Amino acid sequence: VAGTTYLGTASEAPEEGARCITVSGDGTAGVAPLHCCFLRRADGRVLLRPLGGHLTYIDVSAKPITMDVLLVSGNVICIGEEFLQFRFTDPETSPMTARRRPMRSPMATETEPPPPPPPPPEVVRHAVVPPPVMAPSTSSGVPPIVPMLQLNKIVETPQNNGAAATIAACHKDPAAEACKPKPVAKKPVSARAGASVASPVASRGFATARRTMAPSNDECMLMYRHTFLFLGSSNSGKSVFRENLRKPGKWLSFFASDRKKSGPTFGIDSFSMETKGTYQTIEMTMMELGGTGCFSLLEGLLPTRHVTYVLCFSLHECGSLESLQPALDFILCHASSKDTAIVLLGTHLDTCSLGTQGLVRCFNDMEREISNYFLLMQHHSDARPCIVDRFAVDNINRTVFTPVHDQLKKFSELLAWFGDHAIQQCRNDSDFPNAHVPKRLEALAKKTRNLCNDGKWCLSSVEFKTIARVVDSRYGQNMHELHHHMQLLASWGVLHHHYRHLTMRKYVMVDVPWVQRVMAVLSCCTNIVPKHVVNTTADRSTSLLLCRDLVQSMAATLPFDGDAVLTSDVYGLLLQGIMTMRTVAALFTGVLAEKNFGLRQLPGLLELFRSYDFIIMGSRLQYSFYNNGVGLGTCRLSGSVGSISALQMQQIMGDVTVGSSVEEREAGAAQQTARGTPEAFVIVPACFFSKTSSALCTYLSHFLFGPFYRFTLEMVPHNFFSRVVCRVAHCAKKIYLGPATARLVDLEDVLADGTGAQGTARGSNTNNKGTSTIVHKSQFWDSTAWVINSSTSRALLRMVHRSLLVTFHDFVDSKQFYDGLRHVIRNIIYESPGVVCQESILCTDGVLEEDQLVDLQHSDLVYWSPVDENINSLEKIREREAMALMTARGITARGPPRRPAARPVQLDDSAQGSEEEIAVPFVRKRTGTISIEAAVGRVSSSLSLSDDLHAEAAAIFENMRESRERGDAAGECEMMDRLVDILAQT
């Protein structure tokens, strides 16, 4: 139909009767409304007309068109600053075949010389007309560049044609040019020769001007490879289903012994297999996370891009999201793209009592509930996962039921569906469209595997980038492209780079299976029932090591002896979430031996756990002051470990790089602790289960100065608070985690035997003779921590439902402490890009008197004022990912852009209309006399304090008042530490 079709973004006032093709999304920079248009005339010819102010290119032309140009099927149109490409196909013309190829001139033959310049577009029907500025002068006598159909010869370019020299400055994308098969007439004249003219290039990683683009020869290959990640609770049939998928034939069902009884999966298990889809062969990686709750600690090691999630559940639990909620939360927390695909897989079809209609209703209800849950928890449609299909399987008889595909009834057919889905995912990949993967990526993967075979398991990101530049120099010019290549390798299991992590972004794991096994061993010390599952406290306090039946069922895959580990726990601290160095050695000796490592490498392993926010070094723990058996109640807060200097605090917060490799960082840690006592134990906060004292929750905030911050999360990632505690403990001087008494023990009972003791002491040259202090009894909280940063700086962290409350108590207004602590919390939230989180500060309506600030935290005169509406907005996620490989010498390791002081006198009032609307942070004054009677009465009004605790509280407030009168901020802070301990005892 004759008419005009515009190409561009949406126009506010389109012409009447005109059609408009809207171009939107990534890579459309510079595409304005009505960028250019197609004109179809009554005779069927289609012309491309550029519109004023916009640049439009055709095929390999180096200059934009300036007038109407006739189009034929196969022409490539480039528009916008990012050179968005469209291939024009005329539906009225017959499709091209191998024997009928479009030529620039119908007069060109194998024997005829180059013809004269083609006539204008109005006359020649099938000619590709170049821009008018490119047309040679008729008086110059220079023939135009016309390729001829000579299949046995190389087309030569006339040497005296100056227009050929401009082709090297072409705007086309080299990867797209190299990967997509095109007709002969659309290639540059020397593309088949590959020598005389450099192939055109546009740098993918940088938005540069046209004249600055460097040529490249990035060859691509078709790579159909995809990862399926199986998630689900224990006994959901994940392992048996994966095994059935790779068993080939019908003979399998002939044997009764094939009724598989698979044991629980230990940690992360994966294997690769090849299968044929409808048209292509594809390699699939089948990866599974063990369903035992303790293995949620390993979620940070799972790939989250270029994967399809398979949610497995028993059909006996159909219609309930309880078993799938942990997996759904994990997917939502880590999904940052709408391309995230989910497959629902119901198992135990052989024992399911539901009929066909019942199964259809079951799947429909579950899909509706999951979709509603996604809508509720993820407001951004661009980051919301989608369910692509659902199946019910019988793992015993190898049959399949699906309410969508009637012809799909066997496992072989289901495997073909998996292959077709994987092929479709590869073709739709936004980073590697049409499954075109650069060949240099395969070379990088081979080099990484060689490093793993040579015994390497971890490299600094600086070292890895150097290796990548050696593999191909272009990796040194485009870090963003290298990041995308690394993420594809991570989905294949070749490497692991936790680029969102503040510390681990500086390191690349090249032996992924071994690191996963190491982490799985540590997770055996945590609770088998995750904290997000409602259950009794007794069940939640049980670690996998203490479940003998579960350990025996995993005995074939466990790299340690469970009985030996329990025997090494001389003082029974595993139940409290504490491991002595002797226990650590018994637990990890086997997995270290797999890499031919000894106990001297144990400090590096502990440093890895600490960097991943899994453990706290025992020297960071603040013991109780009240009723402590070894007299720590009379000690000042200095303890056995000196205070951290300002430079060290700055380094820990991420403003300065600490070493460029694991070895350098271990050396620095060894030098620091060699002067003190050796580490006798480590703490695993993921094991904590005790509830915080109600007296501390109710009354402690009345004595803290402020400001009061709140981080409100739409959904809480797994092990969120335990990771916050681990990272804050490493940054602070001490941390109080709940009532904990100490005991003096012999070093030989807590340190490893033989020469390994010196290694676990991290540089200490002492022997095992002597004593050390370890925890005797503890009630570590699972949602509260008291942070001791310096002699005058404190902070209270409390997790209340989905809100993390941060209350400061600082006498010197340390901006470094305020900003550093909040920066640590923000970075942990950054690791879960799918979590919507608002940061806010408690404010008052105007300036209040001191007597009004005592009990106003829940009054109508205070309110929460937003500081950041969403820490994980899509724009911020893209900005952080664009700098994923920038190290400390770059820009991102220095942290996000500096914010204003965290303790402002008033918030930014640029948007306020008058002084009455200015928000004032809720902050108590540090001066004034403390009323002992009022303070003690406030604490003991609703508490039945014993006489000893009552006397202790009165003495604390008396000492606090004396310290304030003489201006001793450190003494007042120490009394506040004791008050926290007293309230924790109730």
TAGI-V604962 format. One record per backbone hydrogen bond with DSSP energy under -1.0 kcal/mol. NH is the residue of the N-H (numbers start at 1). CO is the residue of the C=O. Records with the same first field share a line. If there is no record, write none. Layout:
NH=CO ; CO
//
This chain:
3=40
5=38
6=19
7=36
8=21
18=15
19=4
21=6
23=8
28=25
31=28
35=7
36=7
37=49
38=5
39=47
40=3
41=45
44=41
47=39
48=69
49=37
51=35
54=51
57=78
59=76
61=58
65=56
69=48
71=46
74=88
75=72
77=86
78=57
79=84
81=29
83=80
84=79
86=77
88=75
93=90
97=100
108=105
123=120
124=120
134=131
140=137
150=148
153=150
161=158
166=163
167=164
169=166
170=167
177=173
178=174
179=175
180=176
186=183
187=184
191=188
194=190
208=206
212=209
213=210
219=217
221=437
223=435
226=283
228=285
229=308
230=287
231=310
241=237
242=238
243=239
244=240
245=241
246=242
253=250
254=251
258=255
259=256
260=258
269=288
271=286
273=284
275=282
277=280
282=275
283=224
284=273
285=226
286=271
287=228
288=269
289=230
290=267
293=528
295=292
296=293
297=294
298=295
299=296
301=298
302=299
308=227
309=341
310=229
311=343
312=231
313=345
315=347
317=314
318=315
320=317
325=321
328=324
329=325
330=326
331=327
332=328
333=329
334=330
335=331
338=382
340=337
342=386
343=309
344=389
345=311
346=391
347=313
349=393
359=355
360=356
361=357
362=358
363=359
364=360
365=361
366=362
367=363
368=364
369=365
370=366
371=367
372=368
373=369
374=370
375=371
376=372
377=373
378=374
383=380
384=381
386=340
388=342
391=344
392=401
393=346
394=399
398=394
399=394
400=409
401=392
414=410
415=411
416=412
417=413
418=414
419=415
420=416
421=417
422=418
423=419
424=420
425=421
426=422
427=423
428=424
434=427
435=426 ; 432
436=433
437=221
439=219
441=438
443=439
444=440
445=441
446=442
447=443
448=444
449=445
450=446
451=447
452=448
453=449
454=450
455=452
456=451
459=508
461=506
464=460
465=461
466=462
467=463
468=464
469=465
470=466
471=467
472=468
475=472
476=473
477=474
482=478
483=479
484=480
485=481
486=482
487=483
488=484
489=485
490=486
491=487
492=488
494=489
496=509
499=497
501=498
505=501
506=503
507=504
508=459
509=496
510=457
511=457
515=511
516=512
517=513
518=514
519=515
520=516
521=517
522=518
523=519
525=522
526=523
528=542
533=530
540=536
541=537
542=539
544=526
545=524
547=544
551=547
552=548
553=549
554=550
555=552
557=554
558=554
565=561
566=562
567=563
568=564
570=568
572=569
576=573
577=574
578=573
579=682
581=680
582=750
584=580
585=581
586=582
587=583
588=584
589=585
592=588
593=589
595=592
596=593
597=592
601=598
602=599
605=601
606=602
607=603
608=604
609=605
610=606
611=607
612=608
613=610
614=609
616=683
618=681
620=617
621=618
622=735
624=740
631=628
634=631
635=632
649=645
650=646
651=647
652=648
653=649
654=651
655=650
665=661
666=662
667=663
668=664
669=665
670=666
671=667
672=668
673=669
674=670
682=579
683=616
684=577
687=684
688=685
690=780
697=693
698=694
699=695
700=696
702=699
703=700
706=808
709=806
710=840
711=804
712=838
713=802
714=836
720=717
723=719
724=720
725=721
726=722
727=723
728=724
729=725
730=726
731=727
732=728
733=788
734=788
735=620
736=786
741=777
743=774
745=772
747=770
749=746
750=747
751=747
756=753
757=754
760=756
761=757
762=759
763=758
772=745
774=743
776=741
779=739
781=737
782=690
785=797
786=736
787=795
788=734
789=793
790=793
794=809
795=787
796=807
797=785
798=805
799=783
800=803
803=800
804=711
805=798
806=709
807=796
808=707
809=794
811=792
818=814
819=815
820=816
821=817
822=818
823=819
824=820
825=821
826=822
827=823
828=824
829=825
830=826
832=829
834=333
835=832
838=712
839=868
840=710
841=865
842=708
843=863
844=920
845=861
846=844
853=850
859=856
862=859
863=843
865=841
867=839
868=839
871=837
877=873
878=874
879=875
880=876
881=877
882=878
884=881
886=883
890=887
895=892
907=919
912=909
917=914
918=915
920=844
922=842
923=921
924=705
935=931
936=932
937=933
938=934
939=935
940=936
945=943
950=946
951=947
952=948
953=949
954=950
955=951
956=952
957=953
958=954
959=955
960=956
961=957
962=958
963=959
964=960
965=961
966=962
968=963
969=967
972=968
973=969
974=970
975=971
976=972
977=973
978=974
979=975
980=976
981=977
982=978
983=979
984=980
//
